[in-house]
Amino acid sequence: MSVEETLIESPRLNDKAIFKSVVDAGDYSLTKLQQGQTMRILDLEGNQAADTLFFSQEDPSERYSATDTLRAQQNIYLTTGSTLLSNRNNPMLKIVADNCGRHDTLGGACSNESNTVRYSLEKRHMHSCRNNWMLAIAENPEFGLSKRDITHNVNFFMNVPVTEEGGLTFEDGISGPGKYVEFTALMDITVLISNCPQLNNPCNGYNPTPIELFIWND
């Protein structure tokens, strides 16, 4: 399937959403999404990565699995039509609209350790997605999450091409102002987003910017 075939515009209207929230650059969002509801992640200014984790509300030990998802769909990128599977091989959500084209789930998330290895020791303590997730867990204990639940994630809007040798490279994003992705929950899920604060590679254009979230009941 070509990129053009996956560019599906959404029929949903912003003013019909039951939930709207702007997530500032470098901040997090922790939200419940009920089965049948649809969430949109909107890249407000373009070239911004949204690192996202998904968990079953009933049992957070059931969570998004990149390996099971990629094995089932036989494609290393996520886009319209992709069904995201859990580590128990259950469908968690389906991407139903996407005017960006593709999204990464191989590159992982930035952390103190990866900042050190990829960049330099002096970058170790720069803010990271893992720090965002840890803060979200600490500030919201009612969600029942712990640091052992931070595993596979999706990097919405992030461009991580695979080289001929099988390696990964971080390149300028393929998103732009007003680009979005929408997914419908196939079970009751918890959505944990880090609006990536990374300054050392081009995933955010070296300038993190806000995103906006919408939820509809349909």
Backbone as numpy.savetxt, mean C-alpha at the origin, in Angstrom:
# Nx Ny Nz CAx CAy CAz Cx Cy Cz
-1.65 -9.00 -20.16 -2.50 -7.81 -20.16 -1.62 -6.57 -20.16
-1.87 -5.63 -21.07 -1.07 -4.42 -21.15 -1.48 -3.43 -20.07
-0.61 -2.44 -19.83 -0.93 -1.41 -18.84 -2.21 -0.69 -19.22
-2.41 -0.43 -20.52 -3.60 0.28 -20.97 -4.87 -0.48 -20.60
-4.80 -1.82 -20.64 -5.97 -2.63 -20.34 -6.31 -2.63 -18.85
-5.37 -2.26 -18.02 -5.62 -2.25 -16.58 -6.04 -0.89 -16.07
-6.00 0.14 -16.92 -6.36 1.49 -16.49 -7.87 1.63 -16.49
-8.47 1.36 -15.35 -9.93 1.36 -15.21 -10.33 2.52 -14.29
-11.13 3.45 -14.82 -11.62 4.56 -14.02 -12.76 4.11 -13.12
-12.88 4.76 -11.98 -13.91 4.40 -11.01 -15.22 5.14 -11.29
-16.36 4.45 -11.08 -17.65 5.14 -11.21 -18.06 5.84 -9.91
-17.28 5.69 -8.85 -17.68 6.21 -7.54 -17.44 7.72 -7.42
-18.39 8.39 -6.79 -18.34 9.84 -6.63 -17.82 10.20 -5.25
-16.94 11.19 -5.20 -16.33 11.58 -3.92 -17.37 11.98 -2.89
-18.41 12.70 -3.32 -19.39 13.20 -2.35 -20.32 12.12 -1.83
-20.22 10.90 -2.37 -21.02 9.78 -1.88 -20.25 8.92 -0.88
-18.99 9.23 -0.67 -18.16 8.45 0.26 -18.65 8.62 1.69
-18.57 7.54 2.47 -18.97 7.61 3.88 -17.80 7.99 4.77
-16.59 8.01 4.20 -15.39 8.32 4.97 -14.39 9.00 4.04
-13.80 10.11 4.54 -12.73 10.80 3.82 -11.67 11.22 4.82
-10.42 11.08 4.43 -9.33 11.46 5.35 -8.08 11.76 4.55
-7.46 12.89 4.82 -6.16 13.22 4.24 -5.08 12.72 5.19
-4.13 11.95 4.65 -3.00 11.44 5.43 -1.78 12.27 5.04
-1.28 13.03 5.99 -0.17 13.93 5.71 1.10 13.16 5.32
2.01 13.84 4.67 3.29 13.24 4.29 3.98 12.67 5.52
4.38 11.39 5.45 5.09 10.76 6.55 4.23 10.30 7.69
2.90 10.41 7.59 1.99 10.00 8.66 1.42 8.61 8.36
0.59 8.09 9.27 -0.02 6.78 9.07 -1.53 6.87 9.13
-2.20 5.83 8.64 -3.64 5.67 8.79 -3.92 4.22 9.18
-4.80 4.03 10.15 -5.22 2.70 10.59 -6.74 2.68 10.56
-7.31 1.88 9.64 -8.73 1.97 9.33 -9.33 0.58 9.19
-10.59 0.43 9.62 -11.32 -0.80 9.40 -12.13 -0.68 8.12
-12.09 -1.74 7.32 -12.85 -1.81 6.07 -13.69 -3.08 6.12
-15.01 -2.91 6.08 -15.90 -4.06 6.20 -16.09 -4.74 4.84
-16.42 -6.03 4.90 -16.66 -6.79 3.67 -17.67 -6.06 2.78
-17.34 -5.90 1.51 -18.21 -5.22 0.56 -17.93 -3.74 0.41
-17.22 -3.15 1.36 -16.86 -1.73 1.24 -15.66 -1.57 0.30
-15.57 -0.40 -0.30 -14.48 -0.08 -1.22 -13.70 1.11 -0.72
-12.38 1.00 -0.75 -11.49 2.10 -0.35 -10.72 2.60 -1.56
-10.58 3.91 -1.65 -9.71 4.54 -2.66 -8.52 5.18 -1.95
-7.32 4.97 -2.49 -6.13 5.71 -2.08 -5.80 6.65 -3.22
-5.82 7.94 -2.94 -5.63 8.97 -3.96 -4.28 9.66 -3.75
-3.48 9.66 -4.79 -2.18 10.34 -4.79 -2.43 11.80 -5.15
-2.43 12.67 -4.15 -2.88 14.04 -4.36 -1.94 14.85 -5.25
-0.64 14.73 -5.01 0.32 15.58 -5.74 1.19 14.79 -6.70
1.12 13.46 -6.66 1.87 12.63 -7.59 3.20 12.14 -7.05
3.60 10.97 -7.55 4.90 10.37 -7.21 5.05 10.15 -5.70
4.00 9.62 -5.08 4.03 9.34 -3.64 3.74 7.86 -3.42
4.49 7.21 -2.55 4.29 5.79 -2.25 3.45 5.64 -0.98
2.49 4.71 -1.03 1.65 4.40 0.13 1.88 2.93 0.50
2.68 2.70 1.54 3.04 1.34 1.97 1.92 0.80 2.85
1.31 -0.31 2.44 0.05 -0.74 3.03 0.09 -2.20 3.47
-0.44 -2.43 4.69 -0.60 -3.78 5.24 -2.09 -4.07 5.41
-2.47 -5.35 5.23 -3.86 -5.76 5.39 -3.94 -6.93 6.37
-4.93 -6.88 7.27 -5.14 -7.92 8.27 -6.61 -8.29 8.34
-6.90 -9.54 8.68 -8.26 -9.94 8.99 -8.66 -9.33 10.33
-9.83 -8.72 10.38 -10.31 -8.17 11.65 -10.58 -9.28 12.66
-11.06 -10.42 12.18 -11.40 -11.53 13.08 -10.17 -12.13 13.72
-9.10 -12.24 12.97 -7.87 -12.83 13.47 -6.69 -12.16 12.76
-6.04 -11.17 13.41 -4.96 -10.44 12.74 -3.77 -11.29 12.33
-3.68 -12.53 12.85 -2.58 -13.38 12.39 -2.81 -13.82 10.94
-4.03 -13.65 10.45 -4.27 -13.83 9.02 -4.06 -12.48 8.35
-3.11 -12.43 7.44 -2.69 -11.14 6.87 -2.31 -11.31 5.40
-2.15 -10.20 4.73 -1.79 -10.22 3.31 -0.49 -10.98 3.08
-0.49 -11.80 2.04 0.69 -12.58 1.67 1.08 -12.25 0.24
2.24 -11.62 0.07 2.73 -11.32 -1.28 3.02 -12.61 -2.04
3.61 -13.59 -1.39 3.98 -14.82 -2.09 2.76 -15.57 -2.61
1.74 -15.71 -1.78 0.53 -16.41 -2.23 -0.19 -15.63 -3.32
-0.20 -14.30 -3.19 -0.88 -13.47 -4.19 -0.18 -13.56 -5.54
1.14 -13.44 -5.55 1.86 -13.46 -6.82 1.82 -14.85 -7.46
1.89 -15.88 -6.63 1.78 -17.25 -7.16 0.44 -17.45 -7.84
-0.62 -16.98 -7.23 -1.96 -17.21 -7.77 -2.20 -16.41 -9.05
-1.73 -15.16 -9.09 -2.03 -14.34 -10.26 -0.95 -14.41 -11.33
0.21 -15.01 -10.99 1.31 -15.18 -11.94 1.70 -13.85 -12.59
1.79 -12.84 -11.75 2.21 -11.50 -12.19 2.86 -10.82 -10.99
4.00 -10.16 -11.22 4.70 -9.57 -10.08 4.16 -8.20 -9.71
3.27 -7.64 -10.52 2.68 -6.34 -10.20 1.20 -6.49 -9.90
0.66 -5.54 -9.16 -0.75 -5.53 -8.81 -1.44 -4.41 -9.57
-2.66 -4.68 -10.02 -3.43 -3.67 -10.74 -4.89 -4.12 -10.79
-5.70 -3.47 -11.60 -7.11 -3.82 -11.72 -7.28 -5.31 -11.99
-8.14 -5.95 -11.21 -8.38 -7.38 -11.35 -7.57 -8.24 -10.42
-6.53 -7.68 -9.80 -5.72 -8.47 -8.86 -6.52 -8.77 -7.60
-6.51 -10.04 -7.19 -7.10 -10.45 -5.92 -5.97 -10.69 -4.94
-6.00 -10.00 -3.83 -4.94 -10.13 -2.83 -5.31 -11.22 -1.84
-4.42 -12.20 -1.68 -4.67 -13.36 -0.83 -3.97 -13.22 0.51
-4.51 -13.92 1.50 -3.91 -13.95 2.83 -2.92 -15.10 2.93
-2.22 -15.15 4.05 -1.28 -16.25 4.31 -2.01 -17.57 4.56
-3.34 -17.56 4.56 -4.13 -18.79 4.61 -4.81 -19.06 3.26
-4.36 -18.31 2.26 -4.82 -18.47 0.88 -6.28 -18.06 0.71
-6.77 -17.20 1.58 -8.13 -16.68 1.45 -8.11 -15.33 0.74
-9.08 -15.06 -0.14 -9.17 -13.75 -0.78 -9.50 -12.67 0.24
-8.68 -11.63 0.28 -8.88 -10.53 1.22 -9.54 -9.32 0.56
-9.11 -9.00 -0.63 -9.64 -7.84 -1.34 -9.32 -7.95 -2.81
-10.01 -7.17 -3.60 -9.79 -7.16 -5.04 -9.66 -5.72 -5.52
-8.65 -5.46 -6.36 -8.48 -4.14 -6.94 -9.50 -3.98 -8.06
-10.37 -2.97 -7.94 -11.50 -2.83 -8.86 -11.36 -1.61 -9.77
-10.47 -0.70 -9.44 -10.22 0.46 -10.31 -8.79 0.92 -10.07
-8.16 1.40 -11.15 -6.75 1.79 -11.05 -6.41 2.65 -12.28
-6.16 3.93 -12.07 -5.77 4.77 -13.21 -4.29 5.11 -13.17
-3.54 4.33 -12.38 -2.09 4.47 -12.33 -1.42 3.44 -13.24
-1.78 2.16 -13.08 -1.28 1.14 -14.00 -0.69 -0.08 -13.34
0.09 0.10 -12.29 0.65 -1.06 -11.60 1.20 -0.61 -10.26
1.32 -1.59 -9.34 1.76 -1.30 -7.98 2.69 -2.42 -7.51
3.66 -2.07 -6.70 4.71 -3.00 -6.28 4.34 -3.74 -5.00
4.76 -5.01 -4.92 4.65 -5.74 -3.66 5.90 -6.57 -3.39
7.01 -6.22 -4.06 8.28 -6.92 -3.86 9.29 -6.09 -3.08
9.22 -4.77 -3.20 10.27 -3.90 -2.66 10.30 -3.76 -1.16
9.24 -4.22 -0.47 9.23 -4.10 0.98 9.06 -2.66 1.43
9.35 -2.43 2.70 9.17 -1.11 3.30 10.47 -0.61 3.89
10.63 0.70 3.89 11.85 1.28 4.47 11.84 1.14 5.99
13.02 1.01 6.56 13.21 0.84 8.00 14.55 1.43 8.38
14.83 1.50 9.67 16.15 1.96 10.11 17.25 1.10 9.49
17.01 -0.21 9.47 18.03 -1.14 8.98 18.26 -0.97 7.48
17.16 -0.85 6.71 17.34 -0.71 5.26 17.93 0.66 4.91
17.59 1.69 5.68 18.22 2.99 5.45 19.73 2.90 5.62
20.17 2.11 6.59 21.60 1.95 6.83 22.26 1.17 5.71
21.65 0.04 5.33 22.26 -0.84 4.32 22.26 -0.18 2.95
21.15 0.46 2.58 21.02 1.00 1.23 21.73 2.34 1.05
21.81 3.11 2.15 22.27 4.48 1.98 23.54 4.75 2.79
23.44 4.88 4.09 24.64 5.07 4.90 24.25 5.03 6.37
25.22 4.88 7.23 24.95 4.79 8.66 24.26 6.05 9.17
24.61 7.19 8.62 24.01 8.44 9.08 22.53 8.55 8.72
22.05 7.69 7.81 20.64 7.70 7.43 19.80 6.77 8.32
20.44 6.04 9.22 19.75 5.02 10.01 18.51 5.58 10.72
18.63 6.73 11.32 17.56 7.22 12.18 16.57 8.13 11.46
16.66 8.18 10.14 15.63 8.91 9.40 14.31 8.16 9.50
13.22 8.89 9.50 11.89 8.31 9.66 11.63 7.28 8.56
10.85 6.23 8.89 10.63 5.14 7.95 9.21 4.60 8.08
8.81 3.79 7.09 7.49 3.18 7.13 7.35 2.22 8.31
8.38 1.45 8.59 8.31 0.54 9.73 8.09 1.33 11.02
8.76 2.46 11.17 8.53 3.29 12.35 7.07 3.76 12.41
6.52 4.14 11.26 5.12 4.56 11.21 4.20 3.44 11.69
4.44 2.22 11.18 3.59 1.10 11.58 3.72 0.80 13.06
4.93 0.84 13.57 5.15 0.58 14.99 4.43 1.63 15.85
4.46 2.89 15.41 3.76 3.95 16.13 2.26 3.71 16.10
1.74 3.33 14.94 0.31 3.06 14.81 -0.12 1.94 15.76
0.66 0.89 15.83 0.35 -0.23 16.72 0.37 0.20 18.18
1.38 1.00 18.54 1.51 1.45 19.93 0.38 2.39 20.33
-0.07 3.22 19.41 -1.10 4.21 19.74 -2.52 3.67 19.62
-2.67 2.47 19.04 -4.01 1.92 18.83 -4.06 0.45 19.25
-3.87 0.16 20.53 -3.83 -1.24 20.99 -5.14 -1.99 20.78
-6.24 -1.26 20.62 -7.54 -1.91 20.46 -7.63 -2.72 19.16
-6.71 -2.49 18.22 -6.72 -3.26 16.97 -6.06 -4.63 17.13
-5.40 -4.87 18.24 -4.84 -6.18 18.52 -3.63 -6.55 17.69
-2.89 -5.55 17.21 -1.72 -5.80 16.38 -0.44 -5.67 17.19
0.59 -6.40 16.77 1.91 -6.30 17.41 2.97 -6.27 16.32
4.22 -6.07 16.70 5.27 -5.93 15.70 5.48 -7.22 14.89
5.08 -8.36 15.42 5.22 -9.59 14.65 4.24 -9.63 13.48
3.24 -8.74 13.49 2.27 -8.69 12.40 2.74 -7.84 11.22
3.87 -7.18 11.37 4.40 -6.37 10.28 5.20 -7.27 9.34
4.55 -7.69 8.27 5.20 -8.61 7.33 5.06 -8.07 5.91
4.43 -8.82 5.01 4.34 -8.41 3.60 3.48 -7.17 3.44
3.89 -6.30 2.56 3.10 -5.10 2.30 3.00 -4.83 0.80
2.04 -3.98 0.46 1.90 -3.46 -0.91 2.41 -2.04 -0.93
3.18 -1.69 -1.96 3.63 -0.32 -2.15 2.81 0.31 -3.27
1.66 0.85 -2.90 0.81 1.46 -3.92 1.52 2.67 -4.52
1.47 2.77 -5.84 2.06 3.83 -6.66 3.58 3.72 -6.81
4.21 2.77 -6.15 5.68 2.70 -6.18 6.15 1.92 -7.41
7.22 2.40 -8.03 7.78 1.81 -9.24 9.07 1.08 -8.89
9.01 -0.27 -8.90 10.18 -1.09 -8.57 10.36 -2.11 -9.70
11.03 -1.71 -10.78 11.25 -2.65 -11.89 12.17 -3.79 -11.48
11.96 -4.93 -12.12 12.82 -6.10 -11.94 13.84 -6.13 -13.08
15.11 -6.25 -12.74 16.16 -6.26 -13.76 16.25 -7.62 -14.43
16.99 -7.69 -15.54 17.17 -8.96 -16.25 17.87 -9.99 -15.38
18.66 -9.51 -14.41 19.38 -10.42 -13.50 18.51 -10.86 -12.32
17.28 -10.34 -12.23 16.39 -10.72 -11.15 16.46 -9.82 -9.94
17.17 -8.71 -10.04 17.24 -7.76 -8.93 16.13 -6.72 -9.02
16.08 -5.86 -8.01 15.07 -4.80 -7.95 15.76 -3.45 -7.99
15.13 -2.49 -8.65 15.63 -1.12 -8.65 14.49 -0.18 -8.26
14.81 0.90 -7.58 13.83 1.90 -7.19 13.93 3.07 -8.17
12.83 3.31 -8.90 12.85 4.32 -9.96 11.78 5.38 -9.68
11.80 6.44 -10.51 10.77 7.45 -10.40 9.40 6.81 -10.52
8.46 7.33 -9.75 7.12 6.78 -9.76 6.43 6.98 -11.10
5.43 6.13 -11.37 4.66 6.26 -12.60 3.30 6.89 -12.30
3.12 7.33 -11.06 1.88 7.99 -10.67 1.96 9.47 -11.01
0.88 10.19 -10.71 0.82 11.62 -10.93 -0.31 12.21 -10.11
-0.44 13.52 -10.07 -1.51 14.14 -9.29 -2.89 13.62 -9.71
-3.66 13.17 -8.74 -5.00 12.68 -9.02 -5.09 11.21 -9.38
-3.96 10.51 -9.43 -4.00 9.07 -9.69 -4.51 8.35 -8.44
-5.18 7.21 -8.65 -5.73 6.49 -7.50 -5.81 5.01 -7.80
-6.02 4.26 -6.72 -6.31 2.84 -6.80 -7.45 2.55 -5.85
-8.36 1.67 -6.24 -9.49 1.30 -5.40 -9.54 -0.21 -5.22
-9.90 -0.64 -4.02 -10.04 -2.07 -3.76 -11.26 -2.31 -2.90
-11.92 -3.44 -3.16 -13.12 -3.84 -2.43 -12.77 -4.98 -1.48
-13.20 -4.86 -0.23 -12.90 -5.88 0.78 -13.74 -7.13 0.55
-13.09 -8.29 0.57 -13.77 -9.58 0.43 -13.95 -10.27 1.78
-13.43 -9.65 2.82 -13.66 -10.03 4.22 -13.52 -8.75 5.03
-13.85 -8.79 6.30 -13.63 -7.64 7.17 -12.13 -7.51 7.41
-11.54 -6.39 6.97 -10.10 -6.24 7.08 -9.73 -4.94 7.80
-8.52 -4.93 8.32 -7.90 -3.73 8.87 -6.83 -3.28 7.88
-6.84 -1.99 7.57 -5.91 -1.41 6.60 -4.95 -0.48 7.34
-3.68 -0.80 7.29 -2.65 0.02 7.94 -1.74 0.60 6.87
-1.77 1.92 6.73 -1.02 2.61 5.68 0.04 3.50 6.29
1.25 3.40 5.76 2.28 4.40 6.01 2.43 5.24 4.76
2.11 6.53 4.87 2.34 7.43 3.74 3.83 7.74 3.73
4.56 7.01 2.90 6.00 6.83 3.01 6.79 8.14 3.18
7.66 8.20 4.20 8.47 9.40 4.44 9.85 9.36 3.78
10.11 8.33 2.96 11.46 8.11 2.44 11.96 9.30 1.60
13.18 9.75 1.91 13.79 10.88 1.22 15.01 10.47 0.38
15.41 9.20 0.48 16.69 8.79 -0.10 16.60 8.10 -1.44
15.40 7.77 -1.89 15.24 7.20 -3.23 14.05 7.87 -3.91
13.88 7.69 -5.21 12.88 8.48 -5.94 11.44 8.02 -5.80
11.14 7.08 -4.89 9.76 6.59 -4.76 8.79 7.71 -4.41
9.26 8.75 -3.72 8.43 9.91 -3.38 8.93 11.17 -4.09
9.76 11.01 -5.11 10.34 12.18 -5.75 11.20 13.00 -4.80
11.74 12.34 -3.76 12.56 12.98 -2.72 11.79 14.09 -1.99
10.46 14.02 -2.05 9.62 15.05 -1.43 8.27 14.45 -1.08
8.14 13.77 0.08 6.87 13.14 0.45 5.72 14.15 0.49
4.55 13.70 0.01 3.37 14.56 -0.08 2.14 13.81 0.43
1.03 14.50 0.69 -0.16 13.84 1.26 -0.86 12.91 0.29
-1.62 11.98 0.86 -2.58 11.18 0.13 -3.95 11.39 0.74
-4.99 10.94 0.05 -6.34 11.04 0.60 -7.03 9.69 0.49
-7.80 9.35 1.49 -8.54 8.09 1.54 -10.03 8.34 1.46
-10.73 7.45 0.74 -12.18 7.48 0.65 -12.70 6.06 0.89
-13.88 5.93 1.48 -14.55 4.64 1.64 -16.00 4.78 1.22
-16.45 3.80 0.43 -17.85 3.72 0.01 -18.44 2.39 0.51
-19.75 2.36 0.70 -20.42 1.16 1.17 -20.67 0.13 0.08
-20.60 0.54 -1.20 -20.91 -0.39 -2.29 -19.69 -1.24 -2.62
